Amino acid sequence: MKIEKEFVVGRGSGDVAMILNQDETFAQLFPDTHVERIGPNERETRTRYPGLDRNRDIRFVFRTLPTGELHFEKVCDGNVWRSLEGQVRIEIVDENMTRIVLSMEGRTRAYVPEMTIRMPMREQIDQMAKTLRAALENS
C-alpha cells in the first residue's frame, strides 16, 4: 500500500532543505515527539501512543540525504507493520517555489488487512504534511 501527499511552498529548495534538517522540524511532525540524533545525518523520533492495551512508543528513523531530502522508516514492533518506509522529496518549481512530496509505503502483517490501516496511514501522512507546510511557511 502506498500513499502520497504533495504541496507547494514559497521558498527556494535550499531554504527548504535547511529547514528539513532542523531538530525542531522533526519534533513537530507528531504531537509529543522526542528527537534524538543517532548519527551525523540520522535522527530517531519517539512518539508516545496510547494503544488499546498499553502506551507504547512509535519510533521512526529519518536519514537526511545529500540533496536535503529525507528518507524514513518505522521501527516495526511486529504487531501491525512488516515494513513502513517513506520519503520527503524536494522538487524545484522555480527559484522561489518548491514542491514537497511525501510518500509512505508499507506492508502489514498477514493477519492485519491493509484496508483497516489505510485510514490511520492517511491521517498520519496528512498530519506530517500539515506540520511540514507550517514549518516551511513560518520559518
Sequence and secondary structure as in RCSB ss.txt:
>XXXX:A:sequence
MKIEKEFVVGRGSGDVAMILNQDETFAQLFPDTHVERIGPNERETRTRYPGLDRNRDIRFVFRTLPTGELHFEKV
CDGNVWRSLEGQVRIEIVDENMTRIVLSMEGRTRAYVPEMTIRMPMREQIDQMAKTLRAALENS
>XXXX:A:secstr
 EEEEEEEESS HHHHHHHHTSHHHHHHSSTTEEEEEEETTEEEEEEEEE SSSEEEEEEEEEE TTS EEEEE 
  SSSEEEEEEEEEEEEEETTEEEEEEEEEEEE TTS HHHHHHHHHHHHHHHHHHHHHHHHH 
